[in-house]
Amino acid sequence: MPEDGLLEVGRVVKPHGLAGEVVVDVWSEPDLRLAPGTSVLTDDGPLEVAAARPHQGRYLVRFAGVDDRAGAEALRGRALLAEPLETPGVLWVHQLIGAQAVQLDGRVLGTVVAVEPNPASDLLVLDGGGLVPLRFVTEVDPGARVVVDAPEGLVD
């Protein structure tokens, strides 16, 4: 997780057209993160969203003050950072990283070091190399403990 409690909520992929729009991959509440007037942070400072619209599974975004292709090109590859949102019932990756994974019987499986996307179910990556499908997580104490009800032999 980036410093100061900020999360990477998206990334500029490339310019789109000649008027300063960019293609953005966004993975956190696009309706809130990309609403006109909101700001996201980059390594070079804040960017204010002037307009955004869905486009082929991504978003086309125009940031205030970026009015041409050269300005859009300068944003290529930039991480977009923002404060975490507290959404009841929703888990975020940063809440799982560092948590101790334990089986229902109390057996420690390891520490969660990453979460890998997977079509069937995202996977908790444990420090010992084990992979646990997120669908087997029954309880989460963010950052501290994840209780897993995995079938026998899945993580061994």
Protein Blocks (a to p, Z undefined) as FASTA:
>chain_A
ZZhhiacfbdcfbdehjnopacdddfehkllmmgghiacddfkbccddfbdcdeehiacd
ddehiabfklmmmmgopacdddddddehiacfklmgopacddfkopafbdcfbdcddfkb
ccdddfkopacdfklpcbdcehkaccddddehklZZ
